Amino acid sequence: EPIADSSMIPSYLIAQLVRKHCTVALGGDGGDELFGGYGYDRLLRMQKILNIIPKSAGVLLSKSSEIFLPVGFKGRNYLQGFSADLQTSLPLMTSFFDRTLRKKLLSGWSSLALNAEYIREQRVPNHTDLLQRVTRMDFKNFLADDILVKTDRSSMINSLELRSPFLDQHIIDFSFKRVPSHMKTTVSGRKLLLQQLTTRLLPENFDQKRKQGFSIPLAIWLQSAGWRDYFHDVLLGSDNSIFDSKEVKKLLDGQDKGRSNSERLFSLVMFELWREEYQGSM
C-alpha cells in the first residue's frame, strides 16, 4: 500500500543512525493518542468557539473559507471544520484533500467512488466526550495505518527492532478507561499527565518542551530547482498521471506563492511513484 507521510524520511535516517549503535530501540508511538498530544488543544478551542456562536454562523464560515480561500491558505482547513457537529462527529482539520479538491484532481476518473468522507464518518467512535472521541479515532486509524506502518518500515529496512512501550495493553487500558480528558489535554496544554509524571522522574533541568515532530522542511526544499523540478516532472512530465494537470499546476503555483501545499504535493508524488513502481492501472 502507498504511504504519504513525509516524516518517513527522517524516521528512516534516525533508524539508520541508531542501528550503528544497537539492534533494538524504544519508540514513543502511541503517546500522543493515549495521553493527548498533537493538536487536540486546537480542537478543544474550536469546541469553545462553536459553543458560543450559532450553528448557522459556523456553517457559513466553513463554506466561505472553502469558496474564497485558496487551497493551502493558512487557517483554511481549521475554518472548514466549523461546519462539523462536535457532539457526534469530528472535523477534517488535518485533511490534505477535501471532497471538492479530490473531485477536481480526479476529473478524468469520474467512475471512482469519492466516498472517503462517508467511510471516515462510519469509523468515528461513538463517545460523548470530544477528546475521547478524537483520540480513539486516531488510535484506531492514524496510528495503525500511518504511524506504525511508517516506523515499522523505516526501522526494519535498517534491520532495527523498534519497540513501543506505550502500546502495552495495560497502558492502553489505563489511558482509555481510567484517565479523564482534563488530565490529558486542555485548551492551554497537552500531555498533562505525562508531564506531571516526568517531572518526578527526570532531572530538574530536563527540557520537557524540546520534543518535536519528525517533520522535514519540504516548503524550503521546494524552493530549490532540484526538488521543484522533480515534483513537476513526476506529476506533469508524463501523460500517464491520473491527476488533472490544471489542478496540479494550481497547487504548485500556490506553493510558489507561499501557501502550504508541500504535503499535498508530496502525497501526489508518492502515489504516482508507487503506481509506477507496481505498474498500477486505473
Residue pairs with C-beta under 8 A, 6 or more apart in sequence:
1 149
2 270
2 271
2 274
2 275
3 146
3 149
3 150
3 153
3 270
4 266
4 267
4 270
4 271
5 146
5 147
5 150
6 215
6 216
6 218
6 263
6 266
7 150
7 213
7 214
7 215
7 216
8 150
8 153
8 154
9 216
10 214
10 215
10 216
11 150
11 151
11 154
11 155
11 214
12 154
12 157
12 158
14 214
15 25
15 154
15 155
15 157
15 158
15 160
15 162
16 158
18 25
18 158
18 160
19 158
19 159
19 160
22 160
23 159
23 160
23 161
24 160
24 161
24 162
24 163
25 155
25 160
25 161
25 162
25 163
26 162
26 163
26 164
26 165
27 151
27 162
27 163
27 164
28 164
28 166
29 143
29 147
29 148
29 151
29 164
29 166
29 167
30 139
30 143
30 164
30 166
30 167
30 171
30 172
31 37
31 166
31 191
31 194
32 38
32 138
32 191
33 135
33 138
33 139
33 142
33 143
34 135
34 139
34 166
34 171
34 172
34 175
34 176
35 175
35 179
35 184
35 191
35 193
35 194
36 131
36 135
36 181
36 184
36 185
36 190
36 191
36 192
37 185
37 190
37 191
38 138
38 190
39 93
39 94
40 131
40 134
40 135
40 184
40 185
40 190
41 185
41 186
41 187
41 188
41 189
41 190
42 78
42 93
43 91
43 93
43 130
43 131
43 134
44 130
44 131
44 185
44 186
44 187
45 187
46 78
46 81
46 82
46 86
46 91
46 93
47 86
47 130
48 187
49 82
50 58
50 82
50 86
58 82
58 83
59 82
59 83
61 79
61 82
61 83
62 79
62 80
62 81
62 82
62 83
63 83
64 79
65 75
65 76
65 79
65 80
65 82
66 76
66 80
66 98
66 100
69 75
69 76
69 79
70 76
70 254
70 259
71 101
71 250
71 251
71 254
71 259
71 261
71 264
72 251
72 254
72 255
72 259
72 260
72 261
72 264
73 259
73 260
74 259
74 260
77 92
77 93
77 94
77 95
78 93
80 91
80 92
80 93
80 98
81 91
81 92
81 93
82 91
83 91
84 90
84 91
84 92
86 130
87 128
88 124
88 126
89 121
89 124
90 124
90 133
90 134
90 137
92 98
92 117
92 120
96 263
96 264
96 267
97 105
97 264
97 267
99 114
99 116
99 117
101 247
102 114
102 116
103 114
104 244
104 247
105 243
105 244
105 247
105 248
105 268
106 112
106 114
106 242
106 243
106 244
107 244
107 247
108 242
108 244
109 242
109 282
112 282
123 137
123 140
123 141
124 133
124 137
125 132
125 133
125 136
125 137
125 140
127 133
127 136
129 181
130 181
131 181
131 184
131 185
132 176
132 181
135 176
135 184
136 176
148 164
151 162
151 164
152 162
155 161
155 162
165 171
179 193
182 192
183 192
183 193
184 190
184 191
184 192
184 193
185 191
185 192
186 192
189 195
195 208
198 206
198 208
199 208
202 208
218 262
218 263
218 266
219 255
219 260
219 262
221 227
221 262
222 228
222 231
222 255
222 262
222 265
228 252
230 269
231 252
231 265
231 269
232 252
234 241
234 269
234 272
234 273
235 241
235 243
235 245
235 248
235 252
235 265
235 268
235 269
235 272
236 245
236 248
236 249
240 276
241 248
241 272
242 272
242 275
242 282
243 268
243 272
248 268
251 261
251 264
251 265
251 268
252 261
252 265
254 261
255 261
255 262
255 265
274 280
